[in-house]
Amino acid sequence: MNGDGAAHREKVGRNAQAQLVDLKNRGWPKDGYTVLCFNCNIAKGAHGTCPHVLDRLNHARNGAGDE
């Protein structure tokens, strides 16, 4: 969530299964982790945020839904 996934991968391994097992064993912590789709993960790395967050912010700024 804070761009420090490399530290977690180094601790438990690069294998996605090992990462999920670690999170499950720790009770699926809600703080510090977020699950992103491939596209959002790439966008977050390249631009700092995923397009879905930008869409929600723009939607809120434009007052959509205030009909």
PyMOL Python script that loads the backbone (N, CA, C, O; Angstrom):
from pymol import cmd

cmd.read_pdbstr("""\
ATOM      1  N   MET A   1       0.824  -1.186   0.000  1.00  0.00           N
ATOM      2  CA  MET A   1       0.000   0.000   0.000  1.00  0.00           C
ATOM      3  C   MET A   1       0.872   1.256   0.000  1.00  0.00           C
ATOM      4  O   MET A   1       0.511   2.275  -0.588  1.00  0.00           O
ATOM      5  N   ASN A   2       1.998   1.169   0.653  1.00  0.00           N
ATOM      6  CA  ASN A   2       2.907   2.306   0.741  1.00  0.00           C
ATOM      7  C   ASN A   2       4.107   2.142  -0.175  1.00  0.00           C
ATOM      8  O   ASN A   2       5.119   2.824  -0.014  1.00  0.00           O
ATOM      9  N   GLY A   3       3.990   1.236  -1.135  1.00  0.00           N
ATOM     10  CA  GLY A   3       5.093   1.003  -2.050  1.00  0.00           C
ATOM     11  C   GLY A   3       6.214   0.175  -1.454  1.00  0.00           C
ATOM     12  O   GLY A   3       7.332   0.170  -1.969  1.00  0.00           O
ATOM     13  N   ASP A   4       5.918  -0.524  -0.372  1.00  0.00           N
ATOM     14  CA  ASP A   4       6.960  -1.326   0.273  1.00  0.00           C
ATOM     15  C   ASP A   4       6.705  -2.828   0.142  1.00  0.00           C
ATOM     16  O   ASP A   4       7.091  -3.608   1.013  1.00  0.00           O
ATOM     17  N   GLY A   5       6.054  -3.224  -0.951  1.00  0.00           N
ATOM     18  CA  GLY A   5       5.795  -4.636  -1.190  1.00  0.00           C
ATOM     19  C   GLY A   5       7.058  -5.448  -1.380  1.00  0.00           C
ATOM     20  O   GLY A   5       7.073  -6.653  -1.129  1.00  0.00           O
ATOM     21  N   ALA A   6       8.130  -4.784  -1.827  1.00  0.00           N
ATOM     22  CA  ALA A   6       9.398  -5.494  -2.023  1.00  0.00           C
ATOM     23  C   ALA A   6       9.905  -6.075  -0.708  1.00  0.00           C
ATOM     24  O   ALA A   6      10.478  -7.165  -0.688  1.00  0.00           O
ATOM     25  N   ALA A   7       9.698  -5.357   0.379  1.00  0.00           N
ATOM     26  CA  ALA A   7      10.139  -5.850   1.686  1.00  0.00           C
ATOM     27  C   ALA A   7       9.369  -7.112   2.073  1.00  0.00           C
ATOM     28  O   ALA A   7       9.945  -8.056   2.614  1.00  0.00           O
ATOM     29  N   HIS A   8       8.066  -7.125   1.793  1.00  0.00           N
ATOM     30  CA  HIS A   8       7.256  -8.302   2.099  1.00  0.00           C
ATOM     31  C   HIS A   8       7.677  -9.478   1.230  1.00  0.00           C
ATOM     32  O   HIS A   8       7.803 -10.601   1.718  1.00  0.00           O
ATOM     33  N   ARG A   9       7.894  -9.222  -0.063  1.00  0.00           N
ATOM     34  CA  ARG A   9       8.326 -10.286  -0.962  1.00  0.00           C
ATOM     35  C   ARG A   9       9.675 -10.844  -0.551  1.00  0.00           C
ATOM     36  O   ARG A   9       9.895 -12.052  -0.640  1.00  0.00           O
ATOM     37  N   GLU A  10      10.583  -9.985  -0.103  1.00  0.00           N
ATOM     38  CA  GLU A  10      11.899 -10.454   0.331  1.00  0.00           C
ATOM     39  C   GLU A  10      11.773 -11.334   1.579  1.00  0.00           C
ATOM     40  O   GLU A  10      12.510 -12.306   1.743  1.00  0.00           O
ATOM     41  N   LYS A  11      10.844 -10.984   2.438  1.00  0.00           N
ATOM     42  CA  LYS A  11      10.640 -11.732   3.684  1.00  0.00           C
ATOM     43  C   LYS A  11      10.033 -13.114   3.436  1.00  0.00           C
ATOM     44  O   LYS A  11      10.490 -14.105   4.005  1.00  0.00           O
ATOM     45  N   VAL A  12       8.992 -13.179   2.577  1.00  0.00           N
ATOM     46  CA  VAL A  12       8.254 -14.437   2.419  1.00  0.00           C
ATOM     47  C   VAL A  12       8.500 -15.133   1.089  1.00  0.00           C
ATOM     48  O   VAL A  12       8.121 -16.293   0.924  1.00  0.00           O
ATOM     49  N   GLY A  13       9.125 -14.452   0.141  1.00  0.00           N
ATOM     50  CA  GLY A  13       9.381 -15.040  -1.166  1.00  0.00           C
ATOM     51  C   GLY A  13       8.562 -14.364  -2.247  1.00  0.00           C
ATOM     52  O   GLY A  13       7.529 -13.754  -1.970  1.00  0.00           O
ATOM     53  N   ARG A  14       9.026 -14.476  -3.465  1.00  0.00           N
ATOM     54  CA  ARG A  14       8.361 -13.819  -4.590  1.00  0.00           C
ATOM     55  C   ARG A  14       7.138 -14.594  -5.075  1.00  0.00           C
ATOM     56  O   ARG A  14       6.333 -14.068  -5.843  1.00  0.00           O
ATOM     57  N   ASN A  15       7.000 -15.830  -4.633  1.00  0.00           N
ATOM     58  CA  ASN A  15       5.887 -16.677  -5.029  1.00  0.00           C
ATOM     59  C   ASN A  15       4.585 -16.103  -4.470  1.00  0.00           C
ATOM     60  O   ASN A  15       4.465 -15.903  -3.261  1.00  0.00           O
ATOM     61  N   ALA A  16       3.616 -15.840  -5.340  1.00  0.00           N
ATOM     62  CA  ALA A  16       2.344 -15.253  -4.917  1.00  0.00           C
ATOM     63  C   ALA A  16       1.640 -16.131  -3.895  1.00  0.00           C
ATOM     64  O   ALA A  16       1.007 -15.619  -2.972  1.00  0.00           O
ATOM     65  N   GLN A  17       1.740 -17.433  -4.046  1.00  0.00           N
ATOM     66  CA  GLN A  17       1.100 -18.341  -3.085  1.00  0.00           C
ATOM     67  C   GLN A  17       1.706 -18.147  -1.698  1.00  0.00           C
ATOM     68  O   GLN A  17       0.981 -18.100  -0.704  1.00  0.00           O
ATOM     69  N   ALA A  18       3.025 -18.035  -1.627  1.00  0.00           N
ATOM     70  CA  ALA A  18       3.689 -17.840  -0.331  1.00  0.00           C
ATOM     71  C   ALA A  18       3.248 -16.521   0.300  1.00  0.00           C
ATOM     72  O   ALA A  18       3.079 -16.440   1.517  1.00  0.00           O
ATOM     73  N   GLN A  19       3.065 -15.498  -0.519  1.00  0.00           N
ATOM     74  CA  GLN A  19       2.621 -14.207   0.000  1.00  0.00           C
ATOM     75  C   GLN A  19       1.202 -14.306   0.561  1.00  0.00           C
ATOM     76  O   GLN A  19       0.915 -13.779   1.635  1.00  0.00           O
ATOM     77  N   LEU A  20       0.326 -14.979  -0.167  1.00  0.00           N
ATOM     78  CA  LEU A  20      -1.054 -15.142   0.310  1.00  0.00           C
ATOM     79  C   LEU A  20      -1.122 -15.987   1.573  1.00  0.00           C
ATOM     80  O   LEU A  20      -1.881 -15.670   2.489  1.00  0.00           O
ATOM     81  N   VAL A  21      -0.343 -17.054   1.631  1.00  0.00           N
ATOM     82  CA  VAL A  21      -0.311 -17.902   2.829  1.00  0.00           C
ATOM     83  C   VAL A  21       0.150 -17.079   4.026  1.00  0.00           C
ATOM     84  O   VAL A  21      -0.417 -17.192   5.113  1.00  0.00           O
ATOM     85  N   ASP A  22       1.170 -16.256   3.833  1.00  0.00           N
ATOM     86  CA  ASP A  22       1.649 -15.408   4.924  1.00  0.00           C
ATOM     87  C   ASP A  22       0.544 -14.475   5.406  1.00  0.00           C
ATOM     88  O   ASP A  22       0.316 -14.354   6.609  1.00  0.00           O
ATOM     89  N   LEU A  23      -0.148 -13.809   4.469  1.00  0.00           N
ATOM     90  CA  LEU A  23      -1.226 -12.896   4.857  1.00  0.00           C
ATOM     91  C   LEU A  23      -2.357 -13.639   5.558  1.00  0.00           C
ATOM     92  O   LEU A  23      -2.904 -13.145   6.545  1.00  0.00           O
ATOM     93  N   LYS A  24      -2.713 -14.822   5.057  1.00  0.00           N
ATOM     94  CA  LYS A  24      -3.775 -15.606   5.684  1.00  0.00           C
ATOM     95  C   LYS A  24      -3.381 -16.007   7.095  1.00  0.00           C
ATOM     96  O   LYS A  24      -4.195 -15.929   8.016  1.00  0.00           O
ATOM     97  N   ASN A  25      -2.132 -16.438   7.270  1.00  0.00           N
ATOM     98  CA  ASN A  25      -1.665 -16.845   8.596  1.00  0.00           C
ATOM     99  C   ASN A  25      -1.665 -15.684   9.586  1.00  0.00           C
ATOM    100  O   ASN A  25      -1.736 -15.895  10.797  1.00  0.00           O
ATOM    101  N   ARG A  26      -1.587 -14.481   9.079  1.00  0.00           N
ATOM    102  CA  ARG A  26      -1.609 -13.303   9.945  1.00  0.00           C
ATOM    103  C   ARG A  26      -3.013 -12.710  10.070  1.00  0.00           C
ATOM    104  O   ARG A  26      -3.175 -11.587  10.548  1.00  0.00           O
ATOM    105  N   GLY A  27      -4.019 -13.462   9.642  1.00  0.00           N
ATOM    106  CA  GLY A  27      -5.405 -13.034   9.821  1.00  0.00           C
ATOM    107  C   GLY A  27      -5.864 -11.980   8.828  1.00  0.00           C
ATOM    108  O   GLY A  27      -6.698 -11.134   9.153  1.00  0.00           O
ATOM    109  N   TRP A  28      -5.317 -12.031   7.612  1.00  0.00           N
ATOM    110  CA  TRP A  28      -5.690 -11.097   6.550  1.00  0.00           C
ATOM    111  C   TRP A  28      -5.657  -9.666   7.075  1.00  0.00           C
ATOM    112  O   TRP A  28      -6.703  -9.025   7.177  1.00  0.00           O
ATOM    113  N   PRO A  29      -4.478  -9.156   7.408  1.00  0.00           N
ATOM    114  CA  PRO A  29      -4.411  -7.795   7.958  1.00  0.00           C
ATOM    115  C   PRO A  29      -5.012  -6.772   7.008  1.00  0.00           C
ATOM    116  O   PRO A  29      -4.777  -6.820   5.800  1.00  0.00           O
ATOM    117  N   LYS A  30      -5.784  -5.853   7.556  1.00  0.00           N
ATOM    118  CA  LYS A  30      -6.446  -4.839   6.747  1.00  0.00           C
ATOM    119  C   LYS A  30      -5.604  -3.576   6.619  1.00  0.00           C
ATOM    120  O   LYS A  30      -5.810  -2.786   5.697  1.00  0.00           O
ATOM    121  N   ASP A  31      -4.673  -3.381   7.519  1.00  0.00           N
ATOM    122  CA  ASP A  31      -3.825  -2.190   7.484  1.00  0.00           C
ATOM    123  C   ASP A  31      -2.535  -2.487   6.744  1.00  0.00           C
ATOM    124  O   ASP A  31      -1.851  -3.470   7.028  1.00  0.00           O
ATOM    125  N   GLY A  32      -2.216  -1.633   5.801  1.00  0.00           N
ATOM    126  CA  GLY A  32      -0.951  -1.739   5.093  1.00  0.00           C
ATOM    127  C   GLY A  32      -0.974  -2.556   3.820  1.00  0.00           C
ATOM    128  O   GLY A  32       0.038  -2.627   3.123  1.00  0.00           O
ATOM    129  N   TYR A  33      -2.104  -3.179   3.492  1.00  0.00           N
ATOM    130  CA  TYR A  33      -2.190  -4.014   2.295  1.00  0.00           C
ATOM    131  C   TYR A  33      -3.435  -3.661   1.512  1.00  0.00           C
ATOM    132  O   TYR A  33      -4.470  -3.311   2.079  1.00  0.00           O
ATOM    133  N   THR A  34      -3.317  -3.760   0.198  1.00  0.00           N
ATOM    134  CA  THR A  34      -4.468  -3.610  -0.677  1.00  0.00           C
ATOM    135  C   THR A  34      -4.276  -4.567  -1.850  1.00  0.00           C
ATOM    136  O   THR A  34      -3.150  -4.826  -2.274  1.00  0.00           O
ATOM    137  N   VAL A  35      -5.365  -5.077  -2.357  1.00  0.00           N
ATOM    138  CA  VAL A  35      -5.305  -5.985  -3.495  1.00  0.00           C
ATOM    139  C   VAL A  35      -5.693  -5.195  -4.731  1.00  0.00           C
ATOM    140  O   VAL A  35      -6.756  -4.576  -4.783  1.00  0.00           O
ATOM    141  N   LEU A  36      -4.819  -5.225  -5.721  1.00  0.00           N
ATOM    142  CA  LEU A  36      -5.063  -4.494  -6.962  1.00  0.00           C
ATOM    143  C   LEU A  36      -5.062  -5.457  -8.139  1.00  0.00           C
ATOM    144  O   LEU A  36      -4.367  -6.473  -8.128  1.00  0.00           O
ATOM    145  N   CYS A  37      -5.844  -5.124  -9.147  1.00  0.00           N
ATOM    146  CA  CYS A  37      -5.771  -5.882 -10.382  1.00  0.00           C
ATOM    147  C   CYS A  37      -4.449  -5.535 -11.069  1.00  0.00           C
ATOM    148  O   CYS A  37      -3.777  -4.582 -10.675  1.00  0.00           O
ATOM    149  N   PHE A  38      -4.081  -6.292 -12.076  1.00  0.00           N
ATOM    150  CA  PHE A  38      -2.821  -6.079 -12.778  1.00  0.00           C
ATOM    151  C   PHE A  38      -2.706  -4.649 -13.288  1.00  0.00           C
ATOM    152  O   PHE A  38      -1.682  -3.999 -13.074  1.00  0.00           O
ATOM    153  N   ASN A  39      -3.738  -4.151 -13.959  1.00  0.00           N
ATOM    154  CA  ASN A  39      -3.685  -2.817 -14.548  1.00  0.00           C
ATOM    155  C   ASN A  39      -3.512  -1.737 -13.483  1.00  0.00           C
ATOM    156  O   ASN A  39      -2.732  -0.803 -13.668  1.00  0.00           O
ATOM    157  N   CYS A  40      -4.230  -1.859 -12.379  1.00  0.00           N
ATOM    158  CA  CYS A  40      -4.113  -0.860 -11.317  1.00  0.00           C
ATOM    159  C   CYS A  40      -2.741  -0.928 -10.653  1.00  0.00           C
ATOM    160  O   CYS A  40      -2.183   0.105 -10.283  1.00  0.00           O
ATOM    161  N   ASN A  41      -2.200  -2.113 -10.501  1.00  0.00           N
ATOM    162  CA  ASN A  41      -0.880  -2.262  -9.905  1.00  0.00           C
ATOM    163  C   ASN A  41       0.175  -1.583 -10.767  1.00  0.00           C
ATOM    164  O   ASN A  41       1.050  -0.891 -10.247  1.00  0.00           O
ATOM    165  N   ILE A  42       0.099  -1.775 -12.084  1.00  0.00           N
ATOM    166  CA  ILE A  42       1.049  -1.141 -12.997  1.00  0.00           C
ATOM    167  C   ILE A  42       0.875   0.381 -12.961  1.00  0.00           C
ATOM    168  O   ILE A  42       1.861   1.115 -12.887  1.00  0.00           O
ATOM    169  N   ALA A  43      -0.373   0.857 -13.013  1.00  0.00           N
ATOM    170  CA  ALA A  43      -0.631   2.297 -13.006  1.00  0.00           C
ATOM    171  C   ALA A  43      -0.169   2.926 -11.703  1.00  0.00           C
ATOM    172  O   ALA A  43       0.389   4.024 -11.712  1.00  0.00           O
ATOM    173  N   LYS A  44      -0.391   2.254 -10.594  1.00  0.00           N
ATOM    174  CA  LYS A  44       0.032   2.794  -9.301  1.00  0.00           C
ATOM    175  C   LYS A  44       1.548   2.930  -9.265  1.00  0.00           C
ATOM    176  O   LYS A  44       2.072   3.922  -8.758  1.00  0.00           O
ATOM    177  N   GLY A  45       2.250   1.946  -9.797  1.00  0.00           N
ATOM    178  CA  GLY A  45       3.702   2.020  -9.838  1.00  0.00           C
ATOM    179  C   GLY A  45       4.205   3.114 -10.749  1.00  0.00           C
ATOM    180  O   GLY A  45       5.201   3.768 -10.440  1.00  0.00           O
ATOM    181  N   ALA A  46       3.531   3.327 -11.867  1.00  0.00           N
ATOM    182  CA  ALA A  46       3.984   4.312 -12.850  1.00  0.00           C
ATOM    183  C   ALA A  46       3.508   5.729 -12.541  1.00  0.00           C
ATOM    184  O   ALA A  46       4.224   6.695 -12.803  1.00  0.00           O
ATOM    185  N   HIS A  47       2.302   5.858 -11.985  1.00  0.00           N
ATOM    186  CA  HIS A  47       1.690   7.180 -11.813  1.00  0.00           C
ATOM    187  C   HIS A  47       1.346   7.524 -10.370  1.00  0.00           C
ATOM    188  O   HIS A  47       0.909   8.641 -10.093  1.00  0.00           O
ATOM    189  N   GLY A  48       1.533   6.595  -9.455  1.00  0.00           N
ATOM    190  CA  GLY A  48       1.255   6.870  -8.051  1.00  0.00           C
ATOM    191  C   GLY A  48      -0.141   6.518  -7.589  1.00  0.00           C
ATOM    192  O   GLY A  48      -0.403   6.485  -6.387  1.00  0.00           O
ATOM    193  N   THR A  49      -1.040   6.255  -8.517  1.00  0.00           N
ATOM    194  CA  THR A  49      -2.395   5.866  -8.128  1.00  0.00           C
ATOM    195  C   THR A  49      -3.031   5.097  -9.271  1.00  0.00           C
ATOM    196  O   THR A  49      -2.582   5.182 -10.414  1.00  0.00           O
ATOM    197  N   CYS A  50      -4.062   4.358  -8.963  1.00  0.00           N
ATOM    198  CA  CYS A  50      -4.726   3.584 -10.011  1.00  0.00           C
ATOM    199  C   CYS A  50      -5.836   4.419 -10.648  1.00  0.00           C
ATOM    200  O   CYS A  50      -6.337   5.356 -10.026  1.00  0.00           O
ATOM    201  N   PRO A  51      -6.222   4.094 -11.868  1.00  0.00           N
ATOM    202  CA  PRO A  51      -7.240   4.887 -12.566  1.00  0.00           C
ATOM    203  C   PRO A  51      -8.598   4.881 -11.864  1.00  0.00           C
ATOM    204  O   PRO A  51      -9.365   5.833 -12.006  1.00  0.00           O
ATOM    205  N   HIS A  52      -8.902   3.835 -11.115  1.00  0.00           N
ATOM    206  CA  HIS A  52     -10.194   3.792 -10.429  1.00  0.00           C
ATOM    207  C   HIS A  52     -10.276   4.850  -9.338  1.00  0.00           C
ATOM    208  O   HIS A  52     -11.334   5.446  -9.133  1.00  0.00           O
ATOM    209  N   VAL A  53      -9.180   5.089  -8.642  1.00  0.00           N
ATOM    210  CA  VAL A  53      -9.164   6.132  -7.616  1.00  0.00           C
ATOM    211  C   VAL A  53      -9.354   7.488  -8.272  1.00  0.00           C
ATOM    212  O   VAL A  53     -10.111   8.320  -7.773  1.00  0.00           O
ATOM    213  N   LEU A  54      -8.671   7.715  -9.387  1.00  0.00           N
ATOM    214  CA  LEU A  54      -8.826   8.990 -10.101  1.00  0.00           C
ATOM    215  C   LEU A  54     -10.257   9.185 -10.567  1.00  0.00           C
ATOM    216  O   LEU A  54     -10.791  10.290 -10.470  1.00  0.00           O
ATOM    217  N   ASP A  55     -10.888   8.131 -11.071  1.00  0.00           N
ATOM    218  CA  ASP A  55     -12.284   8.215 -11.507  1.00  0.00           C
ATOM    219  C   ASP A  55     -13.195   8.606 -10.355  1.00  0.00           C
ATOM    220  O   ASP A  55     -14.068   9.459 -10.515  1.00  0.00           O
ATOM    221  N   ARG A  56     -13.000   7.983  -9.185  1.00  0.00           N
ATOM    222  CA  ARG A  56     -13.838   8.301  -8.019  1.00  0.00           C
ATOM    223  C   ARG A  56     -13.630   9.743  -7.576  1.00  0.00           C
ATOM    224  O   ARG A  56     -14.594  10.427  -7.231  1.00  0.00           O
ATOM    225  N   LEU A  57     -12.380  10.218  -7.580  1.00  0.00           N
ATOM    226  CA  LEU A  57     -12.104  11.603  -7.189  1.00  0.00           C
ATOM    227  C   LEU A  57     -12.737  12.582  -8.154  1.00  0.00           C
ATOM    228  O   LEU A  57     -13.353  13.558  -7.727  1.00  0.00           O
ATOM    229  N   ASN A  58     -12.599  12.342  -9.446  1.00  0.00           N
ATOM    230  CA  ASN A  58     -13.210  13.218 -10.451  1.00  0.00           C
ATOM    231  C   ASN A  58     -14.723  13.211 -10.346  1.00  0.00           C
ATOM    232  O   ASN A  58     -15.367  14.251 -10.482  1.00  0.00           O
ATOM    233  N   HIS A  59     -15.282  12.047 -10.106  1.00  0.00           N
ATOM    234  CA  HIS A  59     -16.732  11.903  -9.969  1.00  0.00           C
ATOM    235  C   HIS A  59     -17.221  12.734  -8.775  1.00  0.00           C
ATOM    236  O   HIS A  59     -18.232  13.429  -8.869  1.00  0.00           O
ATOM    237  N   ALA A  60     -16.499  12.657  -7.658  1.00  0.00           N
ATOM    238  CA  ALA A  60     -16.888  13.401  -6.460  1.00  0.00           C
ATOM    239  C   ALA A  60     -16.728  14.901  -6.672  1.00  0.00           C
ATOM    240  O   ALA A  60     -17.579  15.677  -6.238  1.00  0.00           O
ATOM    241  N   ARG A  61     -15.652  15.323  -7.331  1.00  0.00           N
ATOM    242  CA  ARG A  61     -15.395  16.749  -7.571  1.00  0.00           C
ATOM    243  C   ARG A  61     -16.461  17.365  -8.469  1.00  0.00           C
ATOM    244  O   ARG A  61     -16.841  18.523  -8.293  1.00  0.00           O
ATOM    245  N   ASN A  62     -16.936  16.585  -9.429  1.00  0.00           N
ATOM    246  CA  ASN A  62     -17.920  17.103 -10.383  1.00  0.00           C
ATOM    247  C   ASN A  62     -19.335  17.049  -9.851  1.00  0.00           C
ATOM    248  O   ASN A  62     -20.276  17.439 -10.543  1.00  0.00           O
ATOM    249  N   GLY A  63     -19.497  16.571  -8.628  1.00  0.00           N
ATOM    250  CA  GLY A  63     -20.812  16.542  -8.011  1.00  0.00           C
ATOM    251  C   GLY A  63     -21.753  15.547  -8.635  1.00  0.00           C
ATOM    252  O   GLY A  63     -22.968  15.680  -8.493  1.00  0.00           O
ATOM    253  N   ALA A  64     -21.224  14.543  -9.330  1.00  0.00           N
ATOM    254  CA  ALA A  64     -22.076  13.533  -9.940  1.00  0.00           C
ATOM    255  C   ALA A  64     -22.855  12.813  -8.856  1.00  0.00           C
ATOM    256  O   ALA A  64     -22.341  12.546  -7.770  1.00  0.00           O
ATOM    257  N   GLY A  65     -24.069  12.512  -9.163  1.00  0.00           N
ATOM    258  CA  GLY A  65     -24.919  11.807  -8.208  1.00  0.00           C
ATOM    259  C   GLY A  65     -25.751  12.742  -7.361  1.00  0.00           C
ATOM    260  O   GLY A  65     -26.496  12.295  -6.490  1.00  0.00           O
ATOM    261  N   ASP A  66     -25.632  14.067  -7.610  1.00  0.00           N
ATOM    262  CA  ASP A  66     -26.395  15.043  -6.838  1.00  0.00           C
ATOM    263  C   ASP A  66     -27.689  15.442  -7.528  1.00  0.00           C
ATOM    264  O   ASP A  66     -28.222  16.522  -7.272  1.00  0.00           O
ATOM    265  N   GLU A  67     -28.199  14.580  -8.400  1.00  0.00           N
ATOM    266  CA  GLU A  67     -29.409  14.921  -9.136  1.00  0.00           C
ATOM    267  C   GLU A  67     -30.587  15.018  -8.219  1.00  0.00           C
ATOM    268  O   GLU A  67     -31.698  15.298  -8.669  1.00  0.00           O
TER     269      GLU A  67
END
""", "prot")
cmd.dss("prot")
cmd.show_as("cartoon", "prot")
cmd.util.cbc("prot")
cmd.orient("prot")
